[in-house]
Amino acid sequence: MATAALSNEYSDTKIDDQYLGLFCLVWLDANINVKETRDTEQNLRSIINHLKKFQDVKQCQKFIEQKSQKDRLVFIVSGRLGREIIPSIHKLRQVISIYIYCMDKKSNQQWACKFSKVKGVVVELDELVSRIKVDHEIQKKVEEPFSINIFTTSADPGKSTTGVNGQFVFSQVLIDCILRLKSTQTDKTELINYCKTEYDGNQIELSNIHEFQQDYSPSKVLRWYTRESFFYKTLNAALRTQNIHIIFLFRSFISDLHQQLQHYQAKHSLRVYRSQVMSSDELETLKRSLGQFISINSFFSTSTDYWKSLSFLDFSDTSDDLERILFEIDADPKIVTTKPFADISKYSEFSDEAEVLFMIGSIFRLKSINRDKNNVCIIQMTLCSDDEHDLKQVLMYMKQQTEGGETNLRTLGKVLCQMGKFDLAEKYFKRLLKELPSNHPLLSNLYEDLGQLASQTGNYDKSVQWHKKSLALKKEHKLPANSNINEIKSFSGKFIEENL
């Protein structure tokens, strides 16, 4: 179960420049640095990688209050300091559970029982780790958000790729482009190095990374995806935040997952469920979107087990403006074109979860929203084909952008330009420049692309330099100078015409 997030932007850096993950452990204790607690840190970091320690109440409270409501904090505190800080931070959305580690269990239970987010009062560190581990398995389903885009069929068709529906369209184009972009060993090495940095000091995850380097094969990708390790955590966080560069580095493994889902594609229609907590505002947005299309920006995990899915809601805190949601989804394999779904229970690390996994970018039609007798919101959706009538324009646009077949970094850069991600587009154009030999015919086109990009960002001097390089290279290799003055002028204006 997860908290929904309506996607409105893409990221190319880590969240708040600190870490990519959603969950963070915060530990407040005057004796936090004694050897006994330091030895426990490795076990805790195997559950949630990011751990922040405090000995001062005010500093800790400031850190918690400054975190985004989209963050998810698991809070450990001593009994004495807990009495002081819990009343102040208990209602904050980012705080999802609290554990009191103390010497006097009975007396601390008496006051702690008044706070619903206190999940345990423990006196042994082993018990603390065990409780957090068990609870976190449910928290991931309860609290881990997935980002969605909504395609509004009533919008002006002329705006379907740039205005109201632009984010929906570009999320589809981007994943299509990345999936057909050949991976290199350099990319894989960069990803491994990134993960080693992200999990620096976490010996358990560093061991997992080493095992991955030695043991990974495409046939094992579902095991790695469903295993509680760096692979799932990093990939899901990148997809959730739309961190384009990390998604780019993961692309060969995303492609492996795609191929495995195709191989194990469900043969019969399925009804699946996904429990979730979302804000009242997010629910209202969905209510206004009845009959519209929703795309999911990540792999979408569901279950065929209705009662188990529903039971996850028992753990959730629905105070303030949070709503308990159960998605009910009908999926017919006959309409699948490019985005498969499969029951992966047999190939998962957790075979008892009856998990059905949908491909990134899967599209659903929102049919109805009703409340059951227990005040759970039941949202009914059906899986859609990419080329349903209302989506044909999107499909045609995608084909125009990526032109079918294998793509390259230039294609990706052009897509990013249209998304307004100019810095990232420049990064991939230049990355391709480094990969190509000095006499490659594509170089002149890349120089033109960089010139147009520079002019779009107002750097006309740089634009002139890139266009001059393109024209000089075409002249040297006797290539047709397609970028005539009028064509360049359309991107850069009279300034460039006068300086060429």
C-alpha positions in Angstrom: 0.0 0.0 0.0 1.3 3.4 -0.8 0.6 7.1 -0.7 -0.3 8.5 -4.1 1.5 11.4 -5.5 0.4 13.3 -8.5 3.5 13.9 -10.6 4.3 17.4 -11.7 8.0 17.5 -12.3 11.1 15.5 -13.0 14.3 15.4 -10.9 17.8 14.9 -12.0 19.5 15.1 -8.6 19.0 13.3 -5.3 16.2 14.5 -3.0 17.3 17.5 -1.0 20.9 16.6 -1.9 21.0 14.1 1.0 19.6 10.8 -0.1 17.4 9.3 -2.7 15.3 7.1 -0.4 11.9 7.8 1.0 12.4 6.4 4.6 14.7 7.8 7.2 15.5 6.6 10.7 15.8 9.3 13.4 17.3 8.3 16.7 17.2 10.6 19.7 19.0 9.5 22.9 21.4 11.2 25.2 23.5 8.0 25.1 23.3 7.4 21.4 27.0 7.0 20.9 27.7 4.2 23.4 29.1 1.0 21.9 25.9 -1.0 22.4 23.8 1.3 20.2 26.6 1.8 17.6 26.6 -2.0 17.1 22.8 -1.9 16.5 23.2 0.8 13.7 24.3 -1.8 11.1 21.2 -3.9 11.7 18.9 -0.9 11.5 20.6 0.3 8.3 19.9 -3.0 6.7 16.2 -2.1 7.1 16.3 1.6 6.4 19.6 2.8 5.0 19.5 6.4 6.2 20.0 7.0 9.9 20.2 10.4 11.6 21.3 10.5 15.2 20.6 13.2 17.8 21.4 13.8 21.5 19.7 17.2 21.7 15.9 17.5 21.6 15.7 21.0 20.0 18.1 20.0 17.2 16.2 16.8 16.6 12.8 18.5 16.5 14.1 21.2 14.1 15.3 18.4 11.7 12.0 16.6 11.9 9.9 19.7 11.4 12.0 20.8 8.4 11.5 17.5 6.5 8.9 17.5 3.7 5.5 15.9 4.3 6.5 13.6 1.5 9.3 12.1 3.6 8.7 9.2 5.9 10.5 9.2 9.3 10.7 6.2 11.7 11.5 7.7 15.1 13.4 6.0 17.9 13.6 7.9 21.3 14.5 7.2 24.9 11.7 7.3 27.5 12.9 10.6 29.1 13.4 12.5 25.9 10.3 10.9 24.4 8.0 12.5 27.0 9.4 15.9 26.0 9.4 15.7 22.2 6.6 13.3 21.1 3.7 15.7 21.9 5.3 18.2 19.6 6.0 16.0 16.6 3.3 13.3 16.8 0.9 15.0 14.4 3.4 15.7 11.7 2.7 13.8 8.5 6.3 12.9 7.9 6.5 11.0 11.2 4.9 7.6 10.6 6.0 5.5 13.6 7.7 5.9 17.0 9.6 3.4 19.1 10.5 4.1 22.7 13.8 2.4 23.8 14.0 2.6 27.5 14.9 1.0 30.8 11.5 1.2 32.4 8.9 -0.4 30.1 5.9 -0.2 32.4 6.0 3.5 33.3 6.7 4.6 29.7 3.8 2.5 28.4 1.5 4.4 30.7 2.0 7.7 28.9 3.0 6.4 25.5 -0.4 4.6 25.0 -2.0 8.0 24.4 -0.1 8.4 21.1 -1.2 6.2 18.2 2.0 6.4 16.3 4.0 4.8 19.2 4.3 1.2 17.9 6.3 -0.2 20.7 8.0 0.4 24.0 11.0 -1.9 24.3 14.0 -2.5 26.6 16.1 -4.7 24.4 17.9 -3.6 21.3 17.3 -6.9 19.5 13.6 -6.5 20.1 13.8 -2.9 18.8 15.4 -4.0 15.6 13.0 -6.9 15.2 9.9 -4.7 15.7 11.1 -2.1 13.2 11.9 -4.8 10.7 8.4 -6.5 10.9 6.6 -3.1 10.9 8.6 -1.8 8.0 7.5 -4.6 5.8 3.9 -3.3 6.1 5.0 0.4 6.1 6.5 0.0 2.7 3.1 -1.0 1.4 1.3 1.6 3.5 3.5 4.6 3.0 5.6 4.2 -0.1 4.1 6.6 -2.7 4.0 6.1 -6.4 3.6 9.0 -8.8 0.8 9.1 -11.3 -0.1 11.3 -14.3 -3.6 12.0 -15.5 -4.7 12.2 -19.1 -7.7 14.5 -19.5 -9.7 13.4 -22.6 -11.8 16.6 -22.5 -8.7 18.8 -22.9 -8.1 20.8 -26.1 -6.5 18.2 -28.5 -4.0 20.9 -29.5 -2.7 21.0 -26.0 -2.5 17.3 -25.4 1.2 17.1 -25.7 2.3 20.4 -24.3 -0.3 21.7 -21.8 -2.8 19.8 -19.6 -1.6 16.4 -20.7 2.1 17.2 -21.3 3.4 15.4 -18.2 1.4 12.2 -19.1 2.7 12.2 -22.6 6.3 12.8 -21.8 6.3 10.1 -19.1 5.3 7.7 -21.8 7.7 9.0 -24.4 10.6 9.0 -21.9 10.3 5.4 -20.7 9.8 4.2 -24.3 12.9 6.0 -25.4 15.0 4.8 -22.4 13.9 1.2 -22.9 15.2 1.2 -26.5 18.4 2.9 -25.6 21.3 0.4 -25.6 23.2 0.2 -22.4 27.0 0.3 -22.0 29.4 -1.1 -19.4 30.3 2.5 -18.5 26.7 3.1 -17.5 26.6 0.0 -15.4 29.8 0.9 -13.7 28.5 4.4 -12.9 25.4 2.9 -11.4 27.3 0.5 -9.2 29.6 3.4 -8.0 26.5 5.5 -7.3 25.0 2.7 -5.2 28.3 2.2 -3.3 28.3 5.9 -2.4 24.6 5.9 -1.5 25.1 3.0 0.9 28.6 4.0 2.1 29.1 2.5 5.6 26.2 0.1 5.2 28.1 -3.2 5.3 25.1 -5.4 4.6 24.1 -3.4 1.5 27.6 -3.1 0.3 27.8 -6.9 0.5 24.6 -7.1 -1.5 26.1 -4.8 -4.2 29.1 -7.0 -4.4 26.9 -10.1 -4.7 24.9 -8.3 -7.5 28.1 -7.6 -9.4 29.2 -11.2 -9.2 25.8 -13.0 -9.5 23.4 -10.9 -11.6 21.9 -12.2 -14.8 18.7 -11.1 -16.7 16.9 -14.3 -15.6 17.4 -13.3 -11.9 16.0 -9.8 -12.2 12.6 -10.6 -10.5 14.4 -12.1 -7.6 16.6 -9.0 -7.2 13.6 -6.6 -7.7 11.5 -8.3 -5.0 14.4 -8.8 -2.6 14.8 -6.3 0.2 18.0 -4.7 -0.9 19.7 -1.7 -2.6 18.4 -2.8 -6.0 14.7 -2.4 -5.3 15.2 0.6 -2.9 17.2 2.6 -5.4 15.3 1.8 -8.5 11.9 2.5 -6.9 13.1 5.7 -5.3 14.4 6.9 -8.7 11.1 6.0 -10.4 9.0 7.6 -7.6 11.0 10.9 -7.8 11.5 10.7 -11.6 15.2 11.0 -11.2 15.9 10.7 -14.9 19.7 10.1 -14.7 19.4 7.2 -12.2 16.5 5.7 -14.3 18.9 6.1 -17.3 21.6 4.2 -15.5 19.1 1.5 -14.5 17.7 1.1 -18.1 19.2 -2.3 -18.9 17.7 -3.8 -15.7 14.4 -2.1 -16.4 14.5 -3.7 -19.9 15.3 -7.1 -18.2 12.2 -6.6 -16.0 10.1 -5.7 -19.0 11.2 -8.9 -20.8 10.5 -11.1 -17.8 7.0 -9.6 -17.5 6.5 -10.3 -21.2 7.7 -13.8 -20.8 5.4 -14.5 -17.8 2.5 -12.4 -19.1 -0.8 -13.4 -17.5 -2.9 -15.5 -19.8 -6.3 -14.8 -18.3 -8.1 -11.7 -17.0 -7.3 -10.9 -13.4 -8.9 -8.8 -10.7 -6.2 -7.4 -8.4 -6.0 -5.0 -5.4 -3.7 -2.4 -4.0 -4.2 -0.8 -0.6 -3.1 2.8 -0.1 -3.2 5.9 2.0 -3.6 9.2 0.3 -4.5 12.8 1.3 -8.0 14.1 1.0 -6.7 16.6 -1.7 -5.3 13.7 -3.8 -8.5 11.8 -3.5 -10.5 14.9 -4.7 -8.2 15.1 -7.7 -9.0 11.5 -8.6 -12.7 12.2 -8.1 -12.5 15.0 -10.6 -10.8 12.6 -13.0 -13.5 9.9 -13.3 -13.5 8.4 -16.7 -10.0 9.7 -17.5 -6.7 7.8 -17.9 -4.1 7.4 -15.2 -0.5 6.3 -15.9 1.8 5.0 -13.2 5.4 6.2 -13.4 6.9 3.1 -11.6 6.5 -0.6 -11.5 3.0 -1.1 -10.0 2.7 -3.9 -7.4 -0.7 -5.4 -6.7 -2.1 -8.6 -5.2 -4.9 -11.1 -6.1 -5.5 -11.5 -2.4 -8.4 -9.1 -1.5 -8.3 -9.7 2.3 -4.6 -9.4 2.6 -4.6 -6.1 0.7 -7.4 -4.8 2.9 -5.6 -5.9 6.1 -2.7 -3.6 5.3 -5.1 -0.6 6.0 -5.4 -1.7 9.6 -1.8 -0.6 10.2 -2.3 2.8 8.6 -2.8 6.1 10.5 -5.7 7.9 9.0 -5.8 10.9 11.3 -6.1 14.5 10.0 -6.7 14.5 6.2 -5.6 11.0 5.3 -7.9 8.6 3.5 -7.9 4.7 3.4 -8.0 3.5 -0.2 -8.4 0.2 -1.9 -7.8 0.0 -5.6 -9.7 -2.7 -7.4 -8.3 -3.3 -10.9 -9.5 -5.4 -13.7 -6.7 -6.4 -16.2 -7.4 -8.3 -19.5 -4.2 -9.6 -21.2 -5.9 -9.4 -24.6 -5.6 -5.7 -24.7 -1.9 -5.5 -23.7 0.3 -4.1 -26.4 3.5 -2.8 -25.0 3.2 -2.8 -21.2 2.8 -6.4 -19.8 1.7 -7.6 -16.4 2.4 -10.9 -14.7 1.8 -12.9 -11.6 5.4 -13.1 -10.3 4.8 -15.1 -7.1 6.8 -18.1 -8.2 9.8 -15.9 -9.1 9.7 -13.5 -6.1 11.6 -13.6 -2.9 8.1 -13.5 -1.2 6.1 -16.2 -2.9 3.2 -15.9 -0.4 2.2 -12.4 -1.4 0.3 -13.3 -4.6 1.9 -10.4 -6.3 1.0 -9.2 -9.8 3.4 -6.7 -11.2 2.5 -4.1 -13.9 5.1 -2.5 -16.2 6.2 1.1 -15.7 3.9 3.4 -17.6 0.9 1.1 -17.4 -2.3 3.0 -18.2 -5.7 2.6 -16.4 -9.1 4.1 -16.8 -10.6 5.5 -13.6 -14.2 4.0 -13.5 -15.7 4.7 -10.1 -15.0 5.8 -6.5 -17.3 4.7 -3.7 -17.0 4.1 0.1 -17.7 0.7 1.7 -19.4 0.3 5.1 -16.0 0.6 6.9 -15.4 4.0 5.2 -12.7 2.6 2.9 -12.7 4.3 -0.5 -12.9 1.7 -3.2 -11.4 3.0 -6.5 -12.2 0.8 -9.5 -9.9 0.9 -12.5 -9.4 -1.1 -15.7 -6.2 -1.7 -17.6 -6.1 0.1 -20.9 -4.3 -0.5 -24.2 -1.8 2.2 -25.3 -3.8 2.8 -28.4 -7.4 3.2 -27.1 -9.3 5.7 -29.1 -8.7 8.7 -26.7 -4.9 7.8 -26.5 -4.2 7.4 -30.3 -2.9 10.9 -30.5 -0.4 10.2 -27.7 0.7 7.0 -29.4 1.2 8.8 -32.7 3.2 11.5 -31.0 5.4 9.0 -29.3 6.2 7.3 -32.6 7.1 10.6 -34.1 9.5 11.5 -31.3 11.4 8.2 -31.1 10.9 7.0 -34.7 10.9 3.3 -33.8 13.8 0.9 -33.5 16.8 1.5 -31.2 17.3 5.0 -29.9 20.5 6.8 -29.0 21.5 9.6 -26.6 20.6 12.2 -29.2 17.0 11.0 -29.2 16.9 11.1 -25.4 18.4 14.6 -25.4 15.7 15.8 -27.9 12.9 14.4 -25.7 14.4 16.1 -22.7 14.6 19.4 -24.6 10.9 19.2 -25.2 10.3 18.5 -21.5 12.2 21.7 -20.7 15.0 19.7 -19.0 17.7 21.7 -20.9 20.6 21.0 -18.5 20.0 17.2 -18.6 19.6 17.3 -22.4 23.0 19.0 -22.7 24.5 16.4 -20.4 23.4 13.6 -22.8 24.3 15.4 -26.0 27.8 15.9 -24.6 28.0 12.3 -23.3 27.3 11.2 -26.9 30.0 13.6 -28.2 32.6 11.8 -26.0 31.5 8.4 -27.2 31.6 9.1 -31.0 34.8 9.0 -33.1 36.0 12.3 -34.4 34.9 11.6 -38.0 31.4 10.3 -37.1 28.7 12.0 -39.4 26.4 12.5 -36.4 28.8 15.0 -34.8 27.6 17.9 -37.0 24.0 17.2 -36.0 25.0 17.1 -32.3 26.7 20.5 -32.7 23.5 21.8 -34.2 21.5 20.4 -31.4 23.8 22.0 -28.8 23.5 25.3 -30.7 19.7 25.2 -30.7 19.8 24.2 -27.0 22.1 27.1 -26.2 19.8 29.6 -28.0 16.7 28.2 -26.2 18.4 29.0 -22.9 19.4 32.5 -24.1 23.1 31.8 -24.5 23.5 33.1 -28.0 27.3 33.4 -28.0 27.6 29.7 -27.2 24.9 28.9 -29.8 27.0 30.7 -32.5 30.1 28.7 -31.5 28.2 25.4 -31.8 26.7 26.2 -35.2 30.0 27.3 -36.5 31.5 24.0 -35.5 28.7 22.2 -37.2 29.1 24.2 -40.5 32.9 23.7 -40.4 32.6 20.0 -39.9 30.2 19.7 -42.8 32.4 21.7 -45.0 35.5 19.5 -44.0 33.6 16.3 -44.8 31.7 17.7 -47.7 28.4 17.1 -46.1 25.2 19.0 -47.1 24.8 22.1 -44.9 21.2 21.5 -43.9 21.4 24.1 -41.2 21.1 27.2 -43.4 20.9 30.7 -42.1 17.1 30.7 -42.0 16.9 27.5 -40.1 19.4 28.7 -37.5 17.6 32.1 -37.3 14.4 30.3 -36.3 16.1 29.1 -33.2 18.5 31.9 -32.3 17.1 35.0 -34.0 18.9 37.7 -35.9 21.8 37.7 -33.5 23.2 34.4 -34.8 22.5 35.3 -38.4 24.7 38.3 -38.0 27.5 36.4 -36.3 27.8 33.3 -38.6 
